[in-house]
Amino acid sequence: MPFSARLIARDPAVRVQEARETAQSLEVAFTQLAEAMGPSAVSISAVAEVPRAESPFEQFLGPPQGGNAPPRRRRPQPAPKPEGGEKPTETPNPAEEQEPEMLLRPVGGSGVIIRSEGYILTNDHVVEKARDGKVKVKLSTGETFTGRVLRDDRSDLAVIKIDAGRPLPAIKFADSAHIKVGQWAIAIGSPFGQDNTVTTGIVSALQRKSTIGGPLDGRYYPELLQTDAAINPGNSGGPLLNIKGELIGINVGIDTPSGGSVGIGFAIPANTARLVSDQLIAKGKVTRGFLGLNPANIEPEWRQELKVSQGAYVSQVSGGGPADTAGVEAGDVIIRFGTTDVRDEVGLRNAIATTKPGSQVAIQVRREGKPLTLNATLEELKELRPAPATRPTATKKTPEVLEATLEPLDAEVRTELKLEESVKGLLVTGVKQGTPTDEAGLVRGMVLQSVNGKLVTTLEEAKKAASTVRSGGLVMLKVLLPSRTGKPSRAAINISVP
């Protein structure tokens, strides 16, 4: 039945009204969320003593703003003692022998109340430099309390306990495993000291990986949420919410060339935050399982070669660790850990971390395409910052493959490297720069044991095994990383054939 002229004429007005009602409904949702959840967000401040060359987090979050830093302080360096331990005949002038310049300056960020008893969740890097371990927490009411800090360096999360004398408005955790790209994301925090600032956007991406900081003091984040909600210096530790007002993440940093928001912000997922905060509150520390290997994602172009569609690739096995004892080898693909099907690196890391130390776990692997089940007894992970995970990396294509100088393992080499007589292979004494072998990670001092699953004891055997791989394939090496202080570690190195 054809539309009447009257109905057609009314259509634009109807559409405008419907759009207005939709916009007003959304506006009400945001205003109600800000009113309801704003009191759960807090501002955190402390006084920190830091070197003038500031924390590596400034590379990620930008430098401190404003010109109100306290005056510089210097501390005298103790006079050096001569050999033998006697006291020096002359005492150096402290003004001449000094440590690097130190600053006393305010630091801080944001946080969110997670339990009404006064437990507040934030980033560890917000509170780690707090002088004397004391921080100030400012509520949305303007009240300020001194808090006691419980830290977990590895996850970059911390819990602050305050005593407000009354129940506080606590946030509700969402299940971050069900977050989807495109969902609403609302950030609340204190950017540049502006308390209870609300910004909105969407979840831009999932499972982003990042290392913040230098090679010695950096933190590795294996799983971050990405959002375009405006996050700036001072937002760190504050909540990222969904449209229901539930916590989906703890804002941790931004990727920026300017020090301010350019629409690329990151947050630690709520499930990780809940796991860590629960343990910090219950035990004062976080206990994680330790397996002793470095997992990596499987690149799409390698799945056919490895004969798997999903799983976590084992790029390195620590000598003497639980994985090594269980028989896990570098180059294996773990497809199941206990009762958990392993889809990728993050899934395996989470499964290991949440397993109680001392537990025996069945590990299903694919080794050279064949299924194998191993049993490992997990240990407790030591409280050390993790190094960024290694991964099988595609290399630049050059005409040479396995361009390395290899020598037999004679008695002198075995003695120097503390290798048992049963260890077979070739000592890598040099690698040609710029070749796939060099770029894949083979280095001088490693012991090459096999090429594409074939044990090698001569240079000719190694090159023959490598030559059977066609263009576009992989030359898969198994190597030992000798240690003068402990058992050697084993690693897998994959070379892309041009």
C-alpha positions as CSV (number, residue, x, y, z in Angstrom):
1,M,0.0,0.0,0.0
2,P,1.6,3.3,-1.0
3,F,2.4,6.0,1.6
4,S,0.1,9.0,1.6
5,A,1.6,12.5,0.9
6,R,0.7,13.4,4.5
7,L,2.7,10.6,6.0
8,I,5.7,11.4,3.8
9,A,5.6,15.0,4.8
10,R,5.6,14.1,8.5
11,D,8.5,11.6,8.3
12,P,11.3,14.2,8.7
13,A,9.7,15.7,11.8
14,V,9.2,12.3,13.3
15,R,12.8,11.3,12.6
16,V,14.1,14.5,14.2
17,Q,11.9,13.9,17.3
18,E,13.1,10.3,17.6
19,A,16.8,11.4,17.3
20,R,16.2,14.1,19.9
21,E,14.7,11.6,22.3
22,T,17.6,9.1,21.7
23,A,20.1,11.8,22.4
24,Q,18.3,13.0,25.5
25,S,18.1,9.4,26.8
26,L,21.9,9.0,26.3
27,E,22.5,12.3,27.9
28,V,20.5,11.3,31.0
29,A,22.5,8.0,31.1
30,F,25.8,9.8,31.2
31,T,24.7,12.4,33.8
32,Q,23.2,9.8,36.0
33,L,26.4,7.7,35.7
34,A,28.6,10.7,36.6
35,E,26.4,11.5,39.6
36,A,26.4,7.9,40.8
37,M,30.0,6.9,40.2
38,G,31.8,10.2,40.7
39,P,31.9,9.8,44.5
40,S,33.8,6.4,44.0
41,A,36.7,8.2,42.3
42,V,39.4,9.8,44.4
43,S,42.5,11.9,44.0
44,I,45.8,10.6,45.4
45,S,48.8,12.7,46.3
46,A,52.2,12.2,48.0
47,V,55.6,13.8,48.4
48,A,58.3,11.9,46.5
49,E,62.1,12.2,46.4
50,V,63.1,11.6,42.8
51,P,66.3,12.1,40.8
52,R,66.2,15.0,38.4
53,A,66.2,12.4,35.6
54,E,62.7,11.4,36.3
55,S,60.9,8.0,36.2
56,P,60.6,6.2,32.8
57,F,56.8,6.5,33.2
58,E,57.2,10.2,32.1
59,Q,58.1,8.8,28.7
60,F,54.6,7.4,28.5
61,L,52.5,9.8,30.5
62,G,54.4,13.0,29.8
63,P,56.5,15.3,32.0
64,P,55.0,16.9,35.2
65,Q,53.1,20.1,34.4
66,G,53.6,23.5,35.9
67,G,56.6,25.2,37.5
68,N,55.9,24.6,41.1
69,A,58.4,21.9,41.9
70,P,60.1,22.3,45.3
71,P,63.7,23.4,45.5
72,R,66.4,20.9,44.6
73,R,68.2,19.0,47.4
74,R,71.7,17.5,47.5
75,R,72.9,14.8,49.8
76,P,76.6,14.3,50.6
77,Q,78.2,11.1,49.5
78,P,80.1,9.0,52.1
79,A,83.9,9.4,51.9
80,P,85.5,6.5,50.0
81,K,87.7,4.1,52.0
82,P,91.2,3.2,50.7
83,E,92.2,-0.4,50.1
84,G,92.7,-2.3,53.3
85,G,89.8,-0.7,55.1
86,E,91.7,2.0,57.0
87,K,90.2,5.4,57.6
88,P,91.3,8.0,55.0
89,T,93.8,10.5,56.1
90,E,91.8,13.3,54.6
91,T,88.0,13.7,54.5
92,P,86.7,14.9,51.1
93,N,84.6,18.0,51.1
94,P,80.9,16.9,50.9
95,A,80.3,19.8,48.5
96,E,82.7,18.1,46.0
97,E,81.6,14.5,46.4
98,Q,77.8,14.4,45.9
99,E,75.1,12.1,44.6
100,P,73.0,13.1,41.6
101,E,70.6,16.0,42.1
102,M,67.4,15.0,43.9
103,L,64.1,16.7,44.0
104,L,61.3,16.7,46.5
105,R,58.1,17.2,44.5
106,P,54.4,16.4,44.7
107,V,53.3,13.3,42.8
108,G,50.0,11.6,42.5
109,G,47.2,10.4,40.4
110,S,43.7,8.9,40.7
111,G,42.1,5.9,42.4
112,V,38.8,4.2,42.8
113,I,37.0,2.9,45.9
114,I,36.5,-0.9,45.6
115,R,35.3,-1.7,49.1
116,S,33.1,0.4,51.4
117,E,35.5,-0.3,54.3
118,G,38.0,2.2,52.7
119,Y,40.0,0.1,50.2
120,I,41.1,2.1,47.2
121,L,42.6,0.7,44.0
122,T,45.2,2.6,42.0
123,N,48.4,2.1,39.9
124,D,51.6,1.1,41.7
125,H,53.6,3.7,39.8
126,V,51.3,6.4,41.4
127,V,52.4,5.5,44.9
128,E,55.8,3.7,44.5
129,K,57.8,6.9,45.1
130,A,55.8,8.2,48.1
131,R,58.1,9.4,50.8
132,D,57.9,7.3,53.9
133,G,55.2,5.2,52.2
134,K,52.5,7.8,53.1
135,V,49.9,9.0,50.6
136,K,46.9,11.4,50.9
137,V,43.5,10.4,49.5
138,K,41.0,13.1,48.7
139,L,37.4,12.1,48.4
140,S,34.8,13.8,46.1
141,T,33.5,15.5,49.3
142,G,36.8,17.3,49.7
143,E,37.8,15.3,52.8
144,T,41.4,14.1,52.9
145,F,42.8,11.0,54.7
146,T,46.2,9.5,55.1
147,G,46.4,6.0,53.6
148,R,48.4,2.8,54.1
149,V,49.8,1.3,50.8
150,L,49.9,-2.3,49.7
151,R,51.8,-2.7,46.4
152,D,52.2,-5.2,43.6
153,D,55.0,-4.0,41.3
154,R,54.5,-6.7,38.7
155,S,50.9,-5.8,37.8
156,D,51.4,-2.0,38.4
157,L,48.5,-2.1,40.8
158,A,48.3,-1.0,44.5
159,V,45.7,-0.8,47.2
160,I,45.4,2.0,49.7
161,K,43.5,1.6,53.0
162,I,42.0,4.6,54.6
163,D,39.7,4.9,57.7
164,A,36.9,7.4,56.9
165,G,34.8,6.4,59.9
166,R,31.9,5.4,57.7
167,P,31.0,3.2,54.7
168,L,32.3,4.7,51.4
169,P,30.6,4.4,47.9
170,A,32.3,1.4,46.3
171,I,32.4,0.6,42.6
172,K,31.2,-2.7,41.1
173,F,33.6,-4.8,38.9
174,A,32.5,-5.9,35.5
175,D,33.7,-9.1,33.9
176,S,36.3,-7.7,31.5
177,A,36.5,-11.0,29.6
178,H,33.3,-10.0,27.9
179,I,34.3,-6.5,26.8
180,K,33.9,-5.8,23.1
181,V,35.4,-3.2,20.9
182,G,33.0,-0.4,20.3
183,Q,31.4,-0.4,23.8
184,W,31.2,2.8,25.7
185,A,34.1,3.7,27.9
186,I,33.9,6.4,30.6
187,A,37.1,7.6,32.4
188,I,37.0,9.5,35.8
189,G,40.1,10.9,37.4
190,S,42.2,13.9,38.2
191,P,44.1,14.9,35.1
192,F,46.4,17.8,35.7
193,G,45.0,18.0,39.2
194,Q,41.4,18.6,38.0
195,D,39.5,16.3,40.4
196,N,36.5,14.3,39.3
197,T,36.9,14.9,35.6
198,V,34.7,12.7,33.4
199,T,35.5,11.9,29.8
200,T,33.8,9.5,27.4
201,G,34.8,7.4,24.4
202,I,34.7,3.8,23.3
203,V,36.8,0.7,23.8
204,S,39.1,1.0,20.8
205,A,41.0,-2.3,21.0
206,L,41.7,-5.3,23.3
207,Q,44.8,-7.2,24.4
208,R,47.3,-4.5,23.6
209,K,50.8,-5.2,24.8
210,S,53.3,-2.6,26.0
211,T,56.5,-2.2,27.9
212,I,56.8,1.0,29.8
213,G,60.2,2.1,31.0
214,G,63.8,1.0,30.3
215,P,65.3,-2.4,29.9
216,L,66.2,-2.6,33.6
217,D,63.2,-1.0,35.3
218,G,60.4,-1.3,32.8
219,R,57.1,-3.0,33.4
220,Y,55.6,-5.4,30.8
221,Y,51.8,-5.2,30.3
222,P,50.7,-8.3,28.4
223,E,47.0,-7.3,28.2
224,L,45.7,-3.8,28.1
225,L,42.4,-2.2,27.0
226,Q,42.7,0.7,24.6
227,T,40.3,3.6,24.6
228,D,39.9,7.0,23.0
229,A,38.3,8.5,26.1
230,A,40.6,11.4,27.0
231,I,43.2,10.2,29.6
232,N,45.9,12.6,30.7
233,P,48.7,12.8,33.3
234,G,46.9,12.5,36.6
235,N,44.3,9.9,35.3
236,S,46.6,7.0,36.2
237,G,44.9,4.7,38.7
238,G,41.5,6.0,38.0
239,P,38.5,4.0,36.8
240,L,37.4,3.2,33.3
241,L,33.7,2.3,33.3
242,N,31.1,0.9,31.0
243,I,27.7,2.5,30.4
244,K,26.3,0.6,33.4
245,G,28.8,2.3,35.7
246,E,30.8,-0.9,36.3
247,L,34.6,-1.0,36.4
248,I,36.1,-2.4,33.2
249,G,39.7,-1.2,33.8
250,I,42.2,0.9,35.7
251,N,43.7,3.7,33.6
252,V,47.4,3.2,33.4
253,G,48.9,5.5,30.6
254,I,48.7,7.0,27.2
255,D,50.6,6.9,24.0
256,T,51.4,10.4,23.1
257,P,54.0,12.6,21.3
258,S,52.9,15.7,23.3
259,G,52.4,14.6,26.9
260,G,48.6,15.0,26.6
261,S,45.8,12.9,25.2
262,V,45.7,12.2,21.5
263,G,43.0,9.5,21.8
264,I,45.2,6.5,22.6
265,G,44.8,5.5,26.2
266,F,45.3,2.2,28.0
267,A,43.8,0.5,31.1
268,I,44.5,-2.7,33.0
269,P,41.5,-5.0,32.6
270,A,39.1,-5.3,35.6
271,N,39.6,-9.1,36.0
272,T,43.3,-8.6,36.6
273,A,42.6,-5.7,38.9
274,R,40.1,-7.7,40.9
275,L,42.5,-10.7,41.2
276,V,45.4,-8.6,42.4
277,S,43.4,-6.4,44.8
278,D,41.7,-9.4,46.4
279,Q,45.1,-10.9,47.2
280,L,46.6,-7.6,48.4
281,I,43.7,-7.1,50.8
282,A,43.6,-10.7,52.1
283,K,47.4,-11.4,52.3
284,G,49.2,-8.1,51.7
285,K,50.9,-9.6,48.7
286,V,50.1,-11.4,45.4
287,T,51.1,-15.1,45.0
288,R,51.4,-16.3,41.5
289,G,52.3,-19.6,39.9
290,F,55.6,-20.0,38.1
291,L,56.3,-22.4,35.3
292,G,59.6,-21.1,34.0
293,L,59.0,-20.4,30.3
294,N,58.4,-17.5,27.9
295,P,55.2,-17.9,25.9
296,A,54.5,-16.0,22.7
297,N,51.6,-15.7,20.3
298,I,51.7,-17.8,17.1
299,E,52.0,-15.6,14.0
300,P,49.4,-16.5,11.3
301,E,52.0,-17.4,8.8
302,W,53.6,-19.9,11.1
303,R,50.5,-22.0,12.0
304,Q,50.9,-24.3,9.0
305,E,54.5,-25.0,9.8
306,L,53.8,-25.6,13.5
307,K,50.6,-27.6,12.6
308,V,48.4,-25.7,15.1
309,S,45.5,-23.2,14.8
310,Q,45.9,-21.8,18.3
311,G,48.0,-22.1,21.5
312,A,51.0,-20.4,23.0
313,Y,54.4,-20.9,21.5
314,V,57.2,-21.7,23.9
315,S,60.1,-19.4,22.9
316,Q,62.4,-20.2,25.9
317,V,62.5,-22.6,28.8
318,S,64.4,-21.6,32.0
319,G,67.0,-24.2,33.0
320,G,66.0,-26.1,36.2
321,G,62.5,-24.6,36.3
322,P,59.2,-26.5,36.5
323,A,58.7,-26.5,32.8
324,D,62.2,-27.8,32.2
325,T,61.8,-30.5,34.8
326,A,58.5,-31.6,33.3
327,G,60.1,-31.9,29.8
328,V,58.7,-28.9,28.1
329,E,61.0,-27.8,25.2
330,A,61.5,-24.6,23.4
331,G,59.5,-24.8,20.2
332,D,56.6,-26.6,21.8
333,V,53.1,-25.2,21.4
334,I,51.0,-25.4,24.6
335,I,47.3,-26.0,23.7
336,R,45.9,-26.9,27.1
337,F,47.0,-26.1,30.7
338,G,45.2,-28.1,33.3
339,T,41.5,-27.6,32.5
340,T,42.1,-24.4,30.4
341,D,42.2,-24.5,26.6
342,V,45.1,-22.1,25.7
343,R,44.2,-19.8,22.8
344,D,47.2,-17.4,23.0
345,E,50.1,-16.1,25.1
346,V,47.8,-14.0,27.5
347,G,45.6,-17.0,28.1
348,L,48.6,-19.1,29.2
349,R,50.1,-16.4,31.3
350,N,46.8,-15.9,33.2
351,A,46.3,-19.6,33.7
352,I,49.8,-20.0,35.1
353,A,49.6,-16.9,37.3
354,T,46.2,-18.0,38.9
355,T,47.4,-21.5,39.7
356,K,48.4,-22.1,43.3
357,P,52.1,-22.8,43.7
358,G,52.7,-26.5,44.5
359,S,49.9,-27.6,42.2
360,Q,50.6,-30.4,39.7
361,V,49.2,-29.5,36.3
362,A,48.8,-31.6,33.1
363,I,50.1,-29.7,30.1
364,Q,49.1,-30.7,26.6
365,V,51.6,-29.6,23.9
366,R,52.2,-30.1,20.2
367,R,55.8,-31.0,19.4
368,E,56.7,-31.1,15.7
369,G,52.9,-31.6,15.1
370,K,52.5,-34.5,17.5
371,P,50.4,-34.4,20.7
372,L,52.2,-34.9,24.0
373,T,51.0,-34.6,27.7
374,L,53.5,-33.5,30.4
375,N,53.0,-33.0,34.1
376,A,54.5,-30.0,35.9
377,T,54.6,-28.9,39.5
378,L,54.4,-25.1,39.7
379,E,56.5,-23.1,42.0
380,E,55.9,-19.6,43.4
381,L,56.9,-16.7,41.2
382,K,59.5,-14.5,42.8
383,E,58.8,-10.8,43.1
384,L,61.0,-9.6,40.3
385,R,59.9,-7.4,37.4
386,P,59.4,-9.5,34.3
387,A,61.4,-9.0,31.2
388,P,59.3,-8.4,28.0
389,A,58.3,-11.7,26.5
390,T,60.3,-13.0,23.5
391,R,58.5,-14.0,20.5
392,P,59.1,-15.7,17.1
393,T,59.8,-12.6,15.0
394,A,59.7,-12.4,11.2
395,T,63.0,-11.3,9.8
396,K,64.1,-9.2,6.8
397,K,64.6,-11.4,3.8
398,T,68.2,-11.8,2.6
399,P,69.6,-14.5,0.3
400,E,71.5,-16.3,3.1
401,V,70.2,-18.7,5.8
402,L,72.1,-20.1,8.8
403,E,75.1,-17.9,8.2
404,A,77.0,-18.8,11.4
405,T,80.4,-20.1,12.4
406,L,80.0,-23.4,14.3
407,E,82.6,-25.5,16.1
408,P,82.5,-28.9,17.8
409,L,82.1,-29.1,21.6
410,D,85.6,-30.2,22.7
411,A,86.7,-30.9,26.2
412,E,87.9,-27.3,26.8
413,V,84.6,-25.8,25.7
414,R,82.6,-28.2,27.8
415,T,84.7,-27.3,30.9
416,E,84.4,-23.6,30.3
417,L,80.6,-23.8,29.7
418,K,80.1,-26.5,32.4
419,L,78.4,-28.8,29.9
420,E,77.9,-32.5,30.7
421,E,79.4,-35.1,28.3
422,S,75.9,-36.1,27.2
423,V,75.2,-32.7,25.7
424,K,75.6,-32.8,21.9
425,G,75.7,-29.9,19.5
426,L,77.9,-27.1,18.1
427,L,79.2,-24.0,19.7
428,V,78.2,-20.8,17.9
429,T,81.4,-18.7,17.6
430,G,80.1,-16.1,15.2
431,V,77.0,-14.9,13.3
432,K,77.1,-12.9,10.0
433,Q,75.4,-9.6,10.6
434,G,72.3,-8.6,8.6
435,T,71.3,-12.2,7.8
436,P,68.1,-13.9,8.9
437,T,70.2,-15.9,11.3
438,D,71.4,-12.8,13.0
439,E,68.1,-11.1,13.1
440,A,66.3,-14.2,14.4
441,G,68.5,-14.0,17.5
442,L,71.2,-16.6,17.2
443,V,74.3,-15.2,19.0
444,R,77.9,-16.1,19.8
445,G,78.1,-18.4,22.9
446,M,74.9,-20.4,22.2
447,V,75.1,-24.1,21.7
448,L,73.1,-25.3,18.6
449,Q,71.6,-28.7,19.2
450,S,69.2,-29.4,16.4
451,V,68.0,-28.0,13.1
452,N,64.4,-28.8,12.1
453,G,64.3,-31.6,14.7
454,K,67.5,-33.2,13.6
455,L,70.4,-33.4,16.0
456,V,73.6,-31.8,14.6
457,T,77.2,-32.3,15.6
458,T,79.0,-30.9,12.5
459,L,78.6,-27.7,10.4
460,E,77.8,-29.9,7.4
461,E,74.9,-31.6,9.2
462,A,73.5,-28.2,10.3
463,K,73.6,-26.6,6.8
464,K,72.2,-29.8,5.2
465,A,69.2,-29.8,7.6
466,A,68.6,-26.1,6.9
467,S,68.9,-26.4,3.1
468,T,65.8,-28.7,2.9
469,V,63.5,-25.8,3.8
470,R,61.9,-24.1,0.8
471,S,61.4,-20.4,0.4
472,G,58.9,-19.0,2.8
473,G,59.4,-21.8,5.3
474,L,61.1,-21.8,8.7
475,V,64.4,-23.2,9.8
476,M,63.7,-24.1,13.4
477,L,66.7,-24.2,15.7
478,K,67.0,-25.6,19.3
479,V,69.8,-24.1,21.3
480,L,71.2,-24.0,24.8
481,L,72.0,-20.8,26.6
482,P,74.9,-21.8,28.9
483,S,75.2,-20.4,32.4
484,R,78.3,-20.3,34.6
485,T,76.2,-20.2,37.7
486,G,73.4,-22.7,37.0
487,K,71.8,-25.1,34.7
488,P,71.6,-24.0,31.0
489,S,68.3,-22.7,29.6
490,R,66.9,-23.9,26.3
491,A,65.5,-21.8,23.6
492,A,63.9,-22.0,20.1
493,I,65.0,-19.7,17.3
494,N,63.1,-19.6,14.0
495,I,64.7,-18.3,10.8
496,S,62.4,-17.2,7.9
497,V,63.7,-18.5,4.6
498,P,63.7,-15.8,1.9
